[in-house]
């Protein structure tokens, strides 16, 4: 069981890295408002699609590394919760319309999302 969970977590992380590294998903300043484009969260162009925080600073390489690590840990944890619920993840995401097996698992996922949010906010605020 633990081997399956570790394999699932590695597959999810690999998909994330491949998507992040893929040039076709990156957005430059001139095409940020084209639907379907993605802004990498560790890139300097992440300010393009954000309404709330208007002033950003450029992250150094270590801060980018920390932010990606925090998000990967959160993703691995939530993938484990889906596995506990018996839900197979497709392309790193659960099938649309699925939910956790219990309210407790759903709360655990929400709390992890919140923990990642606050930790990333700390790293990025400088």
trRosetta pair geometry for C-beta under 8 A, 3 or more apart (Angstrom, degrees):
i j d omega theta_ij theta_ji phi_ij phi_ji
1 4 5.8 -55 -154 32 31 112
1 5 6.6 29 150 -17 65 106
2 5 5.5 -53 -147 37 37 113
2 6 6.2 37 154 -19 68 104
3 6 5.7 -53 -145 38 31 110
3 7 6.2 32 154 -19 64 107
4 7 5.7 -55 -147 37 29 112
4 8 6.3 32 153 -20 64 106
4 83 7.4 158 119 -155 102 136
5 8 5.7 -53 -148 36 31 112
5 9 6.3 31 154 -18 64 105
5 79 8.0 139 -160 118 75 97
5 80 5.7 45 -158 -115 118 87
5 83 5.6 153 -108 111 87 169
6 9 5.7 -53 -147 37 31 111
6 10 6.4 32 154 -19 64 106
7 10 5.7 -54 -147 37 31 111
7 11 6.3 32 154 -20 64 106
8 11 5.7 -55 -147 35 31 111
8 12 6.4 30 155 -18 65 106
8 79 5.7 -178 133 158 109 123
8 80 7.9 143 87 -81 125 54
8 83 6.0 148 66 -75 167 133
8 89 6.8 110 -165 33 112 121
9 12 5.8 -54 -148 37 31 111
9 13 6.3 29 154 -17 65 108
9 76 4.3 44 -144 -136 114 96
9 79 5.6 155 -94 83 67 141
9 80 7.0 5 -71 -56 111 89
10 13 5.7 -57 -146 39 30 110
10 14 6.1 32 155 -21 66 107
11 14 5.7 -53 -145 35 29 112
11 15 6.5 32 155 -19 63 104
11 92 7.7 -155 123 -78 82 79
12 15 5.9 -54 -152 34 30 111
12 16 6.5 31 151 -19 63 106
12 75 5.9 -167 140 147 127 113
12 76 6.9 165 76 -91 130 58
12 79 5.0 -124 -22 -83 164 153
12 89 6.7 6 -85 108 113 155
12 92 4.7 120 -136 -120 78 88
13 16 5.6 -54 -151 35 34 114
13 17 6.4 32 153 -18 67 104
13 72 5.6 52 -119 -151 103 111
13 75 7.1 141 -82 94 69 128
13 76 6.8 5 -57 -72 108 100
14 17 5.7 -53 -146 37 32 110
14 18 6.2 32 155 -18 66 106
15 18 5.7 -55 -145 38 30 110
15 19 6.2 28 157 -17 65 107
15 91 6.6 158 -155 -168 153 56
15 92 4.5 -147 87 -47 147 128
16 19 5.9 -57 -147 38 28 109
16 20 6.2 27 155 -19 64 110
16 71 8.0 -178 -172 120 149 110
16 72 6.7 180 85 -103 157 87
16 75 6.6 79 -58 117 151 175
16 92 6.6 138 -53 -131 80 155
17 20 5.7 -56 -145 38 30 111
17 21 6.0 19 160 -12 66 113
18 21 6.0 -63 -141 44 26 104
18 22 6.2 40 156 -40 63 105
19 22 5.7 -46 -147 15 29 118
19 25 6.1 12 -177 16 74 166
19 38 8.0 -11 166 81 104 166
20 25 7.9 -84 -108 79 19 133
20 40 5.8 91 -148 -130 80 116
20 42 7.5 37 -158 25 126 115
20 68 7.7 56 -130 -125 168 123
22 25 5.0 63 89 10 105 105
22 26 7.5 -172 100 -23 58 86
23 26 5.5 -50 -154 17 46 119
25 37 7.3 146 -165 -157 49 56
25 38 4.5 -6 176 45 96 120
25 40 7.6 98 112 -63 100 88
26 38 7.3 -48 -89 79 24 81
26 39 8.0 60 -152 -124 51 36
26 40 6.2 -21 -113 -21 83 111
26 43 7.2 125 -141 -68 100 164
26 45 7.9 99 -175 48 84 146
27 31 5.9 -138 -153 88 79 85
27 32 4.8 90 161 -101 130 67
27 34 7.9 -176 -128 45 107 95
27 37 4.4 99 -89 155 110 123
27 38 6.4 -162 -26 80 107 33
27 39 4.9 -54 39 -85 129 70
27 45 5.8 -165 87 133 89 144
27 48 6.7 -122 115 53 132 158
28 31 5.6 57 55 29 81 93
28 32 7.3 -119 86 -48 35 81
28 45 6.9 -118 -134 -104 26 155
29 32 6.2 -28 -148 -21 28 117
29 45 6.4 -137 -68 -123 66 110
29 48 6.8 -167 -122 -94 58 126
31 34 4.8 -23 -177 4 84 124
31 37 6.1 148 130 -73 97 166
32 37 6.6 -137 -136 95 33 138
32 39 6.6 31 -136 -74 101 115
32 45 6.8 -157 -90 176 124 114
32 48 3.9 -96 -161 165 158 148
32 49 6.3 -152 171 -51 111 90
33 48 7.9 -131 -51 164 69 113
34 37 5.1 70 77 -12 91 124
39 43 6.5 -131 177 63 74 120
39 45 5.4 -134 -146 112 103 96
39 46 5.2 140 143 -109 119 50
39 48 5.7 -172 -96 46 147 113
39 49 5.6 -171 2 12 143 118
40 43 4.0 85 71 -10 100 114
40 45 7.4 70 42 58 77 99
40 46 6.9 -82 88 -71 49 95
41 46 5.7 66 -141 -109 36 135
41 67 6.7 -145 127 143 108 127
41 68 7.8 149 82 -85 109 71
41 71 7.1 105 78 -54 154 162
42 46 7.6 124 27 -45 8 134
42 59 6.9 -92 -162 66 69 142
42 64 4.2 84 -165 -153 115 98
42 67 5.8 162 -97 81 91 126
42 68 5.7 -15 -63 -56 138 103
43 46 5.6 142 72 -37 71 87
44 47 7.5 -27 164 4 55 103
44 56 7.9 156 -158 114 64 128
44 58 5.1 -10 -110 -119 112 95
44 59 7.7 -158 -84 25 69 76
45 48 5.3 -2 174 -18 79 119
46 49 7.8 -71 -173 39 45 85
46 50 7.0 38 145 -25 72 124
46 56 7.2 179 80 -151 92 168
47 50 5.7 -76 -150 33 43 116
47 53 7.7 -98 -128 98 86 92
47 56 4.4 -139 -82 12 123 142
50 53 5.6 -22 143 52 133 81
50 54 8.0 -163 105 -83 98 36
50 56 7.9 90 56 -51 145 128
53 56 6.5 83 128 -68 112 86
56 124 7.7 -36 -145 173 95 108
57 124 8.0 164 54 -180 86 67
57 126 5.5 16 45 -37 146 150
59 63 4.0 -130 -167 93 102 122
59 64 5.0 132 114 -57 126 79
59 67 7.0 -31 -157 -9 166 138
59 123 7.7 34 -129 143 127 95
59 124 6.5 -57 -80 -118 119 74
60 63 5.1 93 53 10 70 104
60 64 7.2 -130 99 -6 35 90
61 64 5.6 -53 -149 35 33 114
61 65 6.4 37 152 -21 65 105
62 65 5.5 -51 -150 35 34 115
62 66 6.4 37 151 -21 65 102
63 66 5.6 -49 -146 34 34 113
63 67 6.4 35 154 -20 65 105
63 123 5.4 152 -158 172 87 98
63 124 7.1 123 170 -89 121 51
64 67 5.8 -55 -149 35 30 111
64 68 6.4 26 155 -15 64 107
65 68 6.0 -59 -149 38 29 108
65 69 6.3 30 154 -21 64 109
66 69 5.7 -58 -148 36 29 113
66 70 6.4 31 155 -20 65 105
66 123 5.0 -169 105 -130 124 142
67 70 5.9 -52 -150 33 30 111
67 71 6.5 24 155 -13 63 107
67 120 5.4 74 -136 -131 89 91
67 123 5.2 -169 -72 101 85 148
67 124 6.7 59 -91 -57 131 97
68 71 5.8 -59 -148 41 32 109
68 72 6.1 33 154 -21 67 109
69 72 5.7 -56 -145 37 30 111
69 73 6.4 32 157 -20 64 104
70 73 5.9 -55 -151 33 28 111
70 74 6.6 27 153 -15 62 107
70 116 5.5 143 151 -141 98 79
70 119 4.9 -166 -144 109 143 127
70 120 5.6 -173 93 -66 145 83
70 123 7.1 -160 -8 -11 147 145
71 74 5.7 -55 -150 39 33 113
71 75 6.2 35 152 -20 66 107
71 116 6.0 91 -100 -165 52 129
71 120 6.9 47 -58 -76 91 130
72 75 5.5 -53 -145 37 32 113
72 76 6.3 35 155 -20 65 104
73 76 5.8 -52 -148 35 30 112
73 77 6.4 31 153 -20 63 106
73 116 7.6 177 75 -96 89 105
74 77 5.7 -55 -148 35 31 112
74 78 6.4 24 157 -13 66 107
74 112 5.2 150 -143 158 85 102
74 113 6.7 104 -172 -93 130 42
74 115 7.0 178 -98 79 111 95
74 116 3.8 -12 -64 -67 154 138
75 78 6.0 -57 -145 40 30 106
75 79 6.2 35 154 -23 65 106
75 92 7.7 -12 -171 -167 124 106
76 79 5.6 -53 -147 35 30 114
76 80 6.6 34 152 -21 63 103
77 80 5.7 -53 -156 31 32 113
77 81 6.8 34 147 -20 64 101
77 112 5.0 -161 99 -136 136 152
78 81 5.4 -46 -151 31 40 115
78 82 6.7 41 150 -17 65 99
78 109 5.2 77 -123 -131 96 95
78 112 5.9 -166 -60 87 90 146
78 113 7.5 54 -74 -58 134 85
79 82 5.8 -52 -153 36 34 111
79 83 6.4 38 148 -21 64 105
79 89 6.1 -44 -135 -31 90 156
79 92 7.9 -60 -93 -149 118 63
80 83 5.4 -53 -149 36 34 115
80 84 6.4 39 151 -22 66 102
81 84 5.6 -49 -149 33 33 114
81 85 6.5 30 151 -15 63 106
81 100 6.4 -34 155 -117 107 121
81 105 5.0 147 -167 -167 106 102
81 108 5.9 179 -105 93 136 119
81 109 5.3 -153 87 -69 166 99
81 112 8.0 -157 -22 7 140 147
82 85 5.5 -59 -151 41 34 111
82 87 4.5 -81 -173 71 88 108
82 89 5.7 80 111 -59 152 101
82 94 5.4 -152 -130 -78 138 116
82 100 7.4 -102 -96 -101 54 78
83 86 7.6 48 -180 -70 32 22
83 87 7.4 -98 -73 56 24 64
83 89 7.9 -49 -62 -16 77 104
84 101 7.0 -114 119 18 80 130
84 105 6.4 -165 88 -114 123 135
85 100 4.9 -126 -86 -149 147 59
85 101 3.9 -171 -130 -22 81 97
85 102 7.8 -151 -103 9 96 68
85 105 5.9 160 -64 130 110 168
86 101 6.6 80 20 -69 95 125
87 94 5.1 11 147 -135 133 115
87 95 7.3 -136 -168 23 103 90
87 98 5.2 125 -134 163 136 147
87 100 7.8 -96 -6 -106 137 44
88 95 7.7 41 74 -21 75 106
89 92 6.1 5 157 -142 123 13
89 93 6.2 146 -163 67 90 15
89 94 5.6 -62 -108 -79 70 54
90 93 6.3 -37 71 69 67 70
90 94 7.5 75 22 -153 77 17
90 95 5.9 61 10 -71 123 74
94 98 4.7 -113 153 66 120 128
95 98 5.0 84 69 -21 81 123
99 106 6.8 -6 -178 -85 95 122
100 103 7.8 139 87 -83 116 15
100 105 3.8 -160 177 96 137 115
100 106 4.4 -166 38 -60 134 77
100 109 6.6 -166 -57 -8 141 134
101 105 5.9 60 47 18 77 148
102 105 5.0 100 59 6 80 97
102 106 7.1 -142 100 -2 46 88
103 106 5.5 -56 -149 39 37 114
103 107 6.2 38 152 -20 69 104
104 107 5.8 -53 -148 36 30 110
104 108 6.4 34 151 -22 63 105
105 108 5.4 -49 -146 34 35 115
105 109 6.5 37 153 -20 65 101
106 109 5.8 -51 -151 34 32 111
106 110 6.5 32 151 -17 64 106
107 110 5.6 -54 -148 38 34 112
107 111 6.2 34 154 -19 67 106
108 111 5.8 -55 -146 38 29 110
108 112 6.4 31 154 -20 63 104
109 112 5.7 -54 -149 35 31 110
109 113 6.5 33 152 -19 65 104
110 113 5.7 -52 -151 34 32 113
110 114 6.4 32 151 -17 65 106
111 114 5.5 -53 -148 38 34 113
111 115 6.2 38 151 -23 66 103
112 115 5.5 -50 -145 35 34 113
112 116 6.4 34 155 -17 65 103
113 116 5.9 -55 -150 37 29 109
113 117 6.4 36 150 -24 63 106
114 117 5.4 -51 -148 32 33 117
114 118 6.5 25 158 -13 66 105
115 118 6.2 -58 -148 39 29 104
115 119 6.2 24 157 -14 65 111
116 119 5.9 -60 -143 42 29 109
116 120 6.0 26 160 -16 66 110
117 120 6.1 -64 -149 39 22 106
117 121 6.2 25 154 -22 62 109
118 121 5.5 -51 -145 34 32 116
118 122 6.6 37 154 -22 63 101
119 122 5.7 -50 -154 31 33 113
119 123 6.6 29 151 -16 65 104
120 123 5.6 -53 -147 37 36 110
120 124 6.0 19 160 -8 70 113
121 124 6.2 -66 -140 46 26 101
121 125 6.0 29 164 -31 65 111
122 125 6.3 -55 -140 25 23 109
